[in-house]
Amino acid sequence: MRGIAAHAITRLTSDNRNAPTHPHTMDRTTNLSGTPRTPLQQLATDAGLLVDWEDAASRPMRVADEVLRAVLFTLGLPAGTPAQVSESQARLRAEAEAVAIPPLVTGVVGQPIVLQTSAPQAALLDGQPYRVDFESDGSTEGRISVSASEHHATLRLAAVQAVGYHRLTIDAGPGTVIEATLAIAPARCYGVADALRQHDRPTDSRLWGASAQLYGLRCDAERAASSAGLGDYTAAGTLARHLSQRGADALALSPVHAMFTADPRRYSPYSPSSRLFLNAWMIDPAALFGNETVRQAVVDCNLVADYARLEAAPLIDWPASGNARMTVLRALHRRLLQAPLGDTIGQTLLDDFRAYCINGGASLRDHAHFEALNAHLGPAHWKQWPAQYQDPSYLGVQAFAREHEDAVNFHLFLQWAAARQWAIAQRTAEGAGMAIGLVADLAVGTDSAGSHAWARQRDLLIGVTVGAPPDVFNAQGQGWGLTTFSPRAMRTQGFSAFIEMLRAVMAVPGGVRIDHVLGLMRLWVIPDGARPLDGVYLRYPMQDLLRLVALESWRNRCIVIGEDLGTVPAGLRDKLADDGLLGMRILWFEREYTRDDAPFKAPRTWAPASVAMTSTHDLPTLVGWWIGNDLRWQAQLGLLPAGMSESEAHARRMDDRAALVAAFAEHNRLVLADGGVPMIGVASLQAALEQTRVATAAQAEVILQASAQDFATAATVFTGAANTPLALVPLEDLLGLVEQPNLPSTIDTHPNWRRRLPGPAGTLIEAPTVLARLSALANARNSMS
């Protein structure tokens, strides 16, 4: 989740009404306070905006009219004047009454299909015959039944017994035929048990894995001279193979979405240019052409000294590394195109590249056109490009592509190389025995200046950014600089852009983590240029989206994890669990907040429909938390909660340490009472805490440092004891590192997304301390099976 506070508390709020499937299913007269709605508020409500909501402190809030007008405009519903409000309301009503069946209707296999329409359309369709032509073979027939009320009507079709995308045809009277797609989903997503069954393993096994920042992985010594200081897809496969040898079944990675290749200053993996394509900076040139060829290309490009400096640096220099890798890849691209007929390997690669380009279709060409234009015109937003380039369908774009064929072809080459290596990394993980393999991370949105927004302008929200409302730790709220899909366009366009994205991200890995999964229900959207607190919740058709996620997860055999941290609407976690999405239970947040002392929960009580984790990229590492490193960063940068001093923060942390160690001891007691063998070493931690109570601040720091690795192992085992199908531990915790990859609410004051891991991917986990921690984690998971 973007920007979650390191000490945030997950809480439930009451404003959790499901996104309606039709605007006329909502109350049309009053707001939550019982007062009549204004025409503007009614229009906003019918368009899916939450005019009234509750903040993190359960205080009733109302969205300002100017915010409603700005967001309505981005939804294609101008509301600047009373006349425009009336016209937009009439447009909404006319759209609802004109469309009998939306272009795509979702359902669940074996359950009747229920959808809502207007009363006039219901009268037209009641009792009419229909036919469903299955995606594979066969068809079925039936008649539509209708139940109607004053403002809306419900259509019912018989249950469909086949999963897939089917064709619905309705005979709506003389000369009138209505056609739509029926997306019939399984009852739940593809899950861990299904992956185990696929590998002929016991379905009740409790799996474990690691998470890693892909860019921070290091290459082996042979490839180091040609790495430019960046991780790559090959390193991911190497790490997965070595983890598998120690019993791991999954490796979750930071997002691998396409970035702005021409502008490596934009390197946050959660602010991509497109979620349809892959990060070209993570390509391993040597995997295509061999080490010798790449080393020669580095020499020919006069980059030997630069490559050596970048590889030796402790932090990633993104502009230098990104440009250096692109320079060498351009040289290798030219080499590929010039491969002589006698070069069998080169010709095979070239044939594969050409086939990829043919199969990639319009979306791939649009992305390559954008990348070439972005490199040619500079880093400005595409809305500031010359008018003839502001839409991929314009003739000016086609003319540019013809005039810059080599540049366009280079970006096609990059996507081919990335896709090829991403698939190889997954095959490496599976071939090593992992039941799941790689777990991709799906960012909550894309940069509005990027390829996806340019190519899909009619499907995305242009003019707003996604974020989060104010809470007790972020008094001004958060703006993430991202845009995402328009729910109105989703319905009118048959969810085509959403399905395309799901297929892109699920096609290769064995799992996907959906960042800020709350966005399937609602998103906090902020008009461009406004403060984060001046936003509004926009509803999404959650039921439809969850069904499509489930359908695509089965088609791609891909488990789904939903990042459900932060302010979670009441009942949402239960709904996600019912649909087979695994939530995330993080050690730091698993506490009994209903009690004044907020003790840590026993791992056996953690929600079973979830993934157990020690921490995330936005939160302190185990060692960092134990020694208070995160508090020092927050104090230094003014990020502590309002009114809290650094000494108060450290005192509170001391209480938290004692509470967590007490939870370790209680867990050991329960294991012993059940006839098991306690696995957590508690005595040394208890002794360390006792010593710190009578020590000076300097002495306490030394004591905590000395016991930090013991704590990391204890916390890893404690988390691993959770009764969940999967546990994931960040590499930073497995390695016992201090620093976290990202510190929320910072940009340049903390080295976010720049940290490199301390050794090559192939030997990273071979240190005795790390092997012992991995063994302890594996034993904890096995004891739960």
Buried (B, 14 or more C-beta within 10 A) or exposed (E): BBBBBBBBBBBEBEBBBBBBBBBBBBEEEBBBEEEEBBEBBBBBBBBBBBBBBBBBEEEEBBBEBEBBBBBBBBBBBBBBEEEBBEBBBEBBBEBBBEBBBBBBBBBBBEEEBEBBBBBEBBEBBBEBEBBBBBBEEEEBEBBBBBEBEEBBBBBBBBBBEBBBBBBBBBBBEEEEEBEBBBBBBBBBBBBBBBBBEEEEBEEEBBBBBBBBBBBBBBBBEEBBBBBBBBBBBBBBBBBBBBBBEBBBBBBBBBBBBBBBBBBBEBBBBBBBBBBBBBBBBBBBBBBBBEBEBBBBBBEEBEBBEBBBBBBEBEEBBBEBBBBBBBBBBBBBBEBBBEBEEEBEEBBEBBEEBEEBBEEBEEBBBBBBBBBBBBBBBEEEEBEEBEEEBBBBEEEBBEEBBEEBEEBBBBBBBBBBBBBBBBBBBBBBBBBBBBBBBBBBBBBBBBBBBBBBBBBBBEBBBBBBBBBBBBBBBBEEBBBBBBBBBBBBBBBBBBBBBBBBBBEBBBBBBBBBBBBBBBBBBBBBBBBBEBEBBBBBBBBBBBBBBBBBBBBBBBBBBBBBBBBBBBBBBEEBBEBBBEBBBBBBBBBBBBBEEEEEEBBBBBBBEBBBBBBBBBBBBBBBBBBBBBBBBBBBBBBEEEBBBEEBEBEEBBEBBBEBBBBBBBBBBBBBEBBEEEEEEBBBBBEBBBEBBEBBEEBEEEEBBEBBBEBBBBBBBBBBBBBBBBBBBBBBBBBBBBBBBBBBBBBBBBEEEBBBBBBBBEBBBBEBBEBEEBEEBBEBBBBBBEBBE
